[in-house]
């Protein structure tokens, strides 16, 4: 589109996976008069450095359903848009190393089955057959979901963006929103560096920028950026391309195959907050300095599970900030403080898994109330 749009039914702010997914789903629902604005380039916030694991199981039943929807969407997206997604349905394993965790996993299996999701409870030896590199002497059991998988975060986002455009949405990069215009507490439109767009509804999917930007219209979004690191190894003997993703909650770590090596990340109990005084200006497509000292605690936990890591070459320790929320769940829906102002943010480092379902839910909320 060569001319800048002057009006829209809804404006989406933020071109990460959640913004692009929302644009895709709104356009598919016939809302072709939707404009997505990204201040820099699509995926350049948090999306580009995500690890890309797509697991469906959460303790919250509604979120499990949304993640299941993501998988259904990612299965067909590449064929629909012609844009590669890197999606691979290689299954997912979740380990239980004590009786309390095993009870939780069994409950999750009941939840999964109630949604028609295939989730199998495995013995330690059955789990080891699927993931031969791990030690299983402390395992009580494991859960396996054959429909879990992994994706390339940037590719899957660009595929959603292409699908949105094909369905009639407008997506503009390098277009920074400077202000949301209100009149007597009612949204009138958004002002950008390139001009004004009149609209009734604004959907803020700004990742870790969401809190600061929402504050300008009196909306409180409780999220905080934290440093999140994962390690990428060189090739490791025995790692195959069809290995399932692996989650080891009792050791706080997760793993996925990548080009014959492993990605290993995790959630340390003493995380490091980032940008406490505000996100630096011009921060996009940017990683933070690797913090090997802080990551060492996760490496020690991981070595107890995957001894092969001890001799593996390290390609990279990726450190990128992610938005986290007080309750570990994402923030989605209409803001109580401002009518027709919607938020999709705070994805606690599982935005790729949630992206498809969250965009669908947000689009339905916007379109149908």
N, C-alpha and C positions, 0 to 999 in steps of 0.2 A: 504494500500500500504506500503510495507516494505522498498522499496528503495526510496531515496529522488529524486524527479523529477529534471532533469537537464535542461529541456526546456518546454515551454508552449506557446500556441497561445496568451494567455492573463493571467496576474496575477492580482488577486483582493487582495487588502490589507485591512483587517478589517472584522471581523466576527460578526458584528451586523446584524440587520434585513435587512439593505440595501445591505450590501455585500453578504449575503446569498441569498437574492432575485435575485441579479444580476447574481450570479453563477447559480442559478436554471434556470433563463430564458436563459442564454447563452447556458447551457447544453441542454435545451429543443430545442434550435435552431440548435443543432448539433455540437456546439462547445464543444466537450468532452475533448479537450486538454486545459482545464482551471484549474488553481490552485488558491485556496483561502488560504491566509495565515493570521492567527490570532496570535498575539503576546502572548496572554494568553489563555483564553477559549472563545468559542462562547458566545455571549450576555454579556460579562463581562464589557463592557464599559458603555454605556448609556442605552442600550436596556433593561437590566434586571430590572431597576427601573422605567420603563415607566408605566404610568397609564393604557394604553391599550384601550382607547376609539377610536372607528373607525367611524368617521363622514365623510361624503362625500362632504359637501357643503362648498365651498370657494368662495370668490368674483371673483377669476380668473377661467375662464371657463375651461382652459386646466388642471388646477390642480384638479378641480372637476371631470373631466373625469378620471384622473389618480387614484383618490381616489375611484371612482366607479369601476375601474378595480380591485383595491385591494379587495373590497368586493366580487366581482365575484370569485376571486382566493381563498380567505379564505373560501368561501362556499364549495369548493370542495377539499381543500388541505388535510384535515384529511383522507378522503376516499381514496385519491390517494396514500398517503405516509404511512398510518397506524400509523402516529405519531400524538398524540393529539395536538390540537391548542388552546383549550379553547374558540373557536369562538362561539359567541352567537349573533344571529340576533334579538335583542330585540328592534330595532328602536331607533330613536334619536329625541329629542325635542329641538327646539331653540326658546328662548323667545325674545319678543320685548316689551320694557317698555316705548317707546316713539314713536312719529310719524316718526321720522327720521329712527329709527331702523326698524320700520314696513315697510317703503318704501324699505329699503335695503332687507328685508326678501322677500318681494313680487317680487323684481327684481331677487333675487336668485331662487325663485320658477319658474320664467320664464326660467331662465338658465337651471335649473334642468329638466324641462319638455322638453326643446329642445334636451336634451341628452336621453330622454326616462326614466328619473328617476322619481319615484313616490314621489312627495312632496305635502303634504296637508297643506293648510292654516287653522288654527283652531282659534276659539274664546277662550277667557280665560277659560270659563267653560268647553269646550271640552278638553283643555290642562290639566285642573285639574283632569278630569276623568282618564287621562293616568298617572298622577303623583299626587295622592291625598295628598301627604305630603306638597305640596308647597302652599304658599299664592299667590293669583292672583289679589289682589286689585289694583296693579299698572300696570297690563298687558294690552297692547293694543291688542295683539294677539300672536300667536305662529306658528311655522312651524314644521311639523312632517314628518320624513322620515322613513318609516317602514323597509327599508333595511339597515339602520345604525346598529351598534352593538358594541361589545367589544370582546377583545381577551386577552389571556395570552401571553404577549410579548415574554418571553423566549420560551414557547412551540411553538408559531407560527414560530419563527426563526429556532428552531431545526427541525421543519417540513419542512421548505424550504431547510435547509441544507441536510436533508435526501433525499428530492426530487432531489436536485442537484447531490448528490452522485449516486442515482439510475439512473440518466440520463447520468452519466459518468464523472462528475467533480471530482476533487481531493480537499479535504479540510484538511488542516493541522493546528492543534492547537499548542500552545507553540512554535511558529516559528516566531521570531521577524525579521522583515525586517530592516536592518541597513542602506541600501543605495540603491538608484536607479542609475544604471550605464548608463551614457550617453557618446556617442562618436560623436563629432562634432554636438551636439544638437539633436542627435537621440537616442531614448531609445534602449539599448542593452540587458537589463535584470535587475534583482534585486539580491542584495546580502543579504543573511539572516545569522543568527547565525549558520545555519546548512549547508550552501552551497549556490552556485550561481545557479539561474534559468534564462536561456536565454529566452527572450520574446520580442515581438514587442510592445505590448500594456500593459499599467498599469492602473488599475482602483482603485482609492483611495477612500475607504468608511470608513475612520478612525474616523468618529464622531468628537469629540472636539479636537482630535489630528491632524486632517487634516491640519489645517492652518500651524502649525509648520513644519509638515513633507513636505508639498507641497513647502514650502519656500526653502527647500534644493535643489530643481530643478528649482528655479526661478519662481514658480507659486504662485500667490496671491489668497488666498481664504478668503474672508471677513466674518469670523464668530468669535463669542466670546462665551465662556462658561458662563452661568449665573446659579445661584442657582434657583432650581425650587422645590417647596414643595407641597405635598398633604397629607391630613389627612385621616386615615382609622378608622372608628368607630366600636364599638361593634354592636351587633344586635339592630335594631330599629323596634318597632312595626309598621306594615304597609308597611315595605319594602319587596317587593316580587321579586323573581328571574327573572321575566319577565319585570320588570320596564325598560322603555327606559332610555338611557343616557340623560342627561339634560345639556344644555349649556345656560348660562345666561350672555350674553356679557355685558349688561349694569351694572351688578354687578360683572363683571370680573371673574366669577366662573363657574365651571363645576362639574358634579356629575355622579357617576355610582354606581350600586348595587354591593356589594361584600359580599358574605356569610351572607346575611341577614342584613348587615349594609351598610353604604355608604362610598364611596371614594369622598372627596371633595377637589378640588384644584383650582388654579386660577393664574391670572397674575397681580401682583401688579404694580402700576404705577411707583414705585421706586425700580426696581429689583436690586439684589446684584450681581455684576460681580464676577466671580470666577477664580482663578489661573491666575491672571493678569500677573504674572511674569513666567508663565509656569506651566504645569500640573505636580504635584509631581511624582517623579519616583516610579514605582511599583503601581500606582493607578489603581486598577481594582477590580471589585465586591465590590466597596467601596461607602458608603454613607457619606454625610456630617453631621455635628451635626445639630439637629433640632433647628430651630430658631423661637420659639413661639412668641417672641415679634414682629418680622417682619410679621409673619403669621396672627397676631391678626386682622389686617385691613381687611383681606379676611374673617375671621370668622364673623366679625361684618356685613359685606355685606351678607354673607351666612345666618346668623340668620334671617335676614329680609325676606328671601325667604323660608327657611326650619326651622321653629321654633323648630322642634323636635331635632335639633342638640344641643340645649341648655342643654338638660338633657342626651344626648347620652354619653356613655363611649368612651374614645379615646384609640384605640389600639396602634396607632403609628402616628408620624408625619414624613413622609419620605422626606428627602432633598437630591436630587441628581442633579448634574450639567447637563445642556442640552445646546446644541449649538443653538445660535440665530444669525440671519443675519440682516443686516440693513433694508431690505425691507420686512422681515417676510416671504419671499419665500425661498425654498431650492435651493441649488447650485448644478446643475446637468449638465453634458455634458463634451465635450472636452475642455481642458484649452486653452485659446487663446495663451498662452506663449509657449506651448510645444505640438508638434504633437503627437498623440497617447497616451496622458496622460489624463485620464478621472477622473472626480470627482463626487461623490454622497454624499453630506454632508450638514450640516446646516439645520436640519429639524424642528427647532422652536417648539419642544415638540409635534409635531404630526407625528413622524417618523413611528409609528406603522400603523396609517391610510394610510400613504403615501408609506410604504415599498413595497407592492406588485406592485403598479403602477410605482414607481420610479425605481425599479429593472428591470421591463419590458422595460421602456423607455431607461434606461442606456444600457441595453443589446442590444437593437435594434440600438442604436447610435454606439456602439462599432462594432457590426457585419455588419451593413449596411451603416454607415456613415450618 
